Amino acid sequence: MNLIRLYTLAYKETHRFLKVWMQTVFSPVVIAVMYFAVFGGALSSRIVEFNNIPYLAFIVPGLALLQATTNAFQNPSSSLIIARYQGLLPDLLMSPLTAMEKTLGYLLGGVIRGVMVTILIFVVAAFFVRDFWPEHWFALALITFLASGTFSLMGTLVGIWSKTFDGVAGITTFVITPMAFLGGVFYSINALPEMARQLSHFNPFFYFVDATRWAFFGVNDIAPALSFGVAIALFVIFFALTYSAFATDWRMKN
């Protein structure tokens, strides 16, 4: 693996979204602030706390994760679709980049965008929530990387698979968004009926949310080891699928 080639691709992917930072980095933070204002202001007086945590503080980790994963997904998927529209995929195929370098390059671009959004949302949240300080820094850094990385890899696969922006939008609307909103961002699954609680365990996003909330507040709905185990497994699976797609030039030659 050539580090210069990898750096060049990762730099391109990072520079691409930083050129329009108002849309790609600042906009998700504004959306999160709107959530803080609406949900916190409207519901915090009615929902006193979840797991002994004030409701507004309770939803912050999930909201940060929601915006981070959405943006990590959008970064490589939009990049590849734009390359397809502009006829630049042959350049990617003929470049000296190996499958591993392509996988890591697009992965890093999405992760950097997701991590930047996460940090900014946490900084803004500190102005809304008292004593907002993580209990487990390493666990928070790990789950942020795993969540952003998994959705970045997922976005890369969708960008390779889809022929148009409609395909990416369809996955975002009908898969990513429902999975996120039903993954415990705004509630604890212990507040759900038994059947809904059991179904939540089949939602991958739930494990990312629960691990992030545990890293911040030390509270959880399931064992942290299980949450991190599922997160690592999902990351490895999507990494292998993405690497395989680049190694075989899946859906890229036509």
C-alpha positions in Angstrom: 0.0 0.0 0.0 1.4 3.4 -1.0 0.7 6.0 1.6 1.1 8.9 -0.8 -1.6 7.5 -3.0 -3.8 6.9 0.0 -3.2 10.4 1.3 -4.0 11.9 -2.0 -7.4 10.2 -2.3 -8.3 10.9 1.4 -7.2 14.6 0.9 -9.4 14.8 -2.2 -12.4 13.4 -0.4 -11.9 15.7 2.6 -11.2 18.8 0.5 -14.3 18.2 -1.5 -16.7 18.6 1.4 -14.7 21.3 3.1 -15.1 23.5 0.1 -18.8 23.6 0.9 -18.5 23.5 4.6 -21.6 25.6 5.2 -23.6 22.7 3.7 -21.6 19.7 4.8 -20.4 20.6 8.3 -22.3 23.7 9.6 -25.7 22.6 8.4 -25.9 19.4 10.4 -24.9 21.4 13.5 -27.8 23.8 12.9 -30.2 20.9 12.5 -29.0 19.4 15.7 -29.6 22.8 17.5 -33.1 22.8 16.2 -33.6 19.4 17.7 -32.3 20.6 21.0 -34.6 23.6 20.9 -37.8 21.8 19.8 -37.5 18.4 21.5 -35.7 19.8 24.6 -38.0 22.8 25.0 -41.2 21.0 24.2 -40.6 17.6 25.9 -38.1 18.2 28.6 -40.7 19.7 30.9 -43.0 16.7 30.3 -40.3 13.9 30.2 -38.3 14.7 33.3 -35.6 12.1 32.7 -34.5 8.8 31.2 -32.2 6.5 33.3 -31.8 9.4 35.8 -30.5 11.7 33.1 -32.3 15.0 32.1 -34.1 14.4 28.8 -32.3 17.1 26.9 -28.9 15.6 27.9 -30.2 12.1 27.2 -30.9 12.8 23.5 -27.6 14.6 22.7 -25.4 11.6 22.1 -28.1 10.1 19.8 -28.6 13.3 17.9 -24.8 13.7 17.4 -24.6 10.1 16.2 -27.6 10.6 13.8 -25.9 13.6 12.1 -22.5 12.1 12.1 -23.6 8.8 10.4 -25.8 10.6 7.9 -23.0 12.8 6.8 -20.4 10.0 6.8 -22.8 8.0 4.5 -23.4 11.0 2.2 -19.7 11.8 1.7 -18.5 8.8 -0.4 -21.9 8.1 -1.9 -22.3 11.6 -3.4 -18.7 11.6 -4.4 -19.0 8.4 -6.4 -22.3 9.4 -8.0 -20.9 12.7 -9.1 -17.9 10.9 -10.5 -20.2 8.6 -12.4 -22.2 11.6 -13.8 -19.0 13.4 -14.8 -17.5 10.3 -16.5 -14.6 10.1 -14.0 -15.1 6.5 -12.9 -12.7 5.3 -15.7 -10.0 7.5 -14.2 -10.5 5.8 -10.8 -10.4 2.4 -12.5 -7.2 3.1 -14.4 -5.4 4.8 -11.5 -2.6 3.0 -9.7 -4.8 3.0 -6.5 -5.2 -0.5 -5.1 -8.5 -1.8 -3.8 -7.2 -1.3 -0.2 -6.2 2.3 -0.9 -9.6 3.1 -2.5 -11.4 1.5 0.4 -9.4 3.4 3.0 -9.4 6.6 1.1 -13.2 6.8 0.9 -13.5 5.5 4.4 -11.3 8.3 5.8 -13.1 11.0 3.9 -16.4 9.9 5.5 -15.0 9.4 8.9 -13.3 12.8 9.0 -16.6 14.5 8.0 -18.6 12.4 10.6 -16.1 13.1 13.4 -16.0 16.9 12.6 -19.8 17.0 12.8 -19.8 15.0 16.1 -17.3 17.3 17.8 -19.1 20.5 16.7 -22.4 19.2 18.0 -21.0 18.2 21.3 -19.4 21.6 21.7 -22.7 23.3 20.9 -24.6 20.9 23.2 -22.3 22.0 26.1 -24.1 25.4 26.0 -27.5 23.7 26.4 -26.7 21.0 28.9 -25.1 21.3 32.3 -22.2 19.1 33.3 -22.0 17.7 29.8 -18.8 15.7 30.0 -18.0 12.1 28.8 -17.3 9.5 31.4 -15.4 7.2 29.0 -13.3 9.1 26.5 -11.6 6.2 24.8 -15.0 4.4 24.4 -16.5 7.6 22.9 -13.7 8.0 20.4 -13.9 4.3 19.4 -17.7 4.2 18.9 -17.6 7.5 17.0 -15.0 6.0 14.6 -16.9 2.7 14.3 -20.2 4.4 13.6 -18.8 7.0 11.1 -16.7 4.3 9.5 -19.5 1.8 9.1 -21.8 4.3 7.5 -19.0 5.7 5.4 -18.3 2.2 4.0 -22.1 1.7 3.5 -22.2 5.0 1.6 -19.3 3.8 -0.6 -21.1 0.6 -1.4 -24.3 2.5 -2.2 -22.4 5.0 -4.3 -20.9 2.1 -6.3 -24.2 0.3 -6.6 -26.4 3.2 -7.5 -26.5 4.7 -11.0 -28.3 7.9 -10.0 -28.9 10.2 -7.0 -32.3 8.7 -6.7 -30.8 5.4 -5.6 -28.8 7.1 -2.9 -31.8 9.2 -1.8 -33.9 6.1 -1.6 -31.5 4.3 0.7 -31.2 7.4 2.9 -35.0 7.9 3.1 -36.2 4.3 3.4 -33.3 2.6 5.2 -30.9 5.0 7.0 -33.5 7.5 8.4 -36.0 5.0 9.8 -33.2 2.9 11.2 -31.8 5.9 13.0 -35.1 7.3 14.4 -36.2 3.8 15.6 -32.8 3.1 17.1 -33.3 4.9 20.4 -32.1 8.4 19.6 -35.1 10.0 21.4 -36.0 7.3 23.9 -34.8 4.3 25.9 -36.0 1.0 24.6 -37.0 0.1 28.1 -39.9 2.5 27.7 -41.2 0.5 24.8 -43.7 -2.4 24.9 -42.0 -5.9 25.0 -42.4 -6.7 21.3 -41.1 -3.3 20.2 -38.2 -3.7 22.7 -37.3 -7.1 21.2 -37.5 -5.8 17.6 -35.1 -2.9 18.5 -32.4 -5.5 19.0 -32.5 -6.2 15.3 -31.8 -2.6 14.5 -28.0 -2.0 14.1 -28.3 1.7 14.8 -29.5 0.9 18.4 -26.1 -0.6 19.3 -24.3 2.5 18.1 -26.6 4.8 20.1 -26.5 2.7 23.3 -22.7 2.5 23.2 -22.4 6.3 22.6 -24.8 7.0 25.5 -22.9 4.7 27.8 -19.6 6.4 26.8 -21.1 9.7 27.9 -23.3 8.9 30.9 -22.3 5.4 32.0 -25.9 4.2 31.5 -27.1 1.6 28.9 -30.0 -0.6 27.9 -27.8 -3.6 27.1 -24.3 -4.7 28.0 -21.6 -2.3 26.5 -19.5 -5.3 25.4 -22.4 -6.4 23.2 -22.9 -3.0 21.7 -19.2 -2.6 20.9 -19.0 -6.2 19.6 -21.9 -5.6 17.2 -20.4 -2.3 16.1 -17.0 -3.9 15.4 -18.6 -6.8 13.5 -20.6 -4.4 11.3 -17.5 -2.3 10.6 -15.5 -5.4 9.6 -18.4 -6.8 7.4 -18.9 -3.5 5.5 -15.1 -3.1 5.1 -14.8 -6.5 3.6 -17.7 -5.9 1.2 -16.3 -2.5 0.1 -12.9 -3.9 -0.4 -14.4 -6.8 -2.5 -16.4 -4.3 -4.6 -13.3 -2.3 -5.4 -11.2 -5.4 -6.0 -13.6 -6.7 -8.6 -14.7 -3.3 -10.0 -18.2 -4.3 -9.2 -20.8 -2.2 -11.2 -18.0 0.3 -12.2 -16.9 -0.8 -15.6 -20.2 -0.1 -17.4 
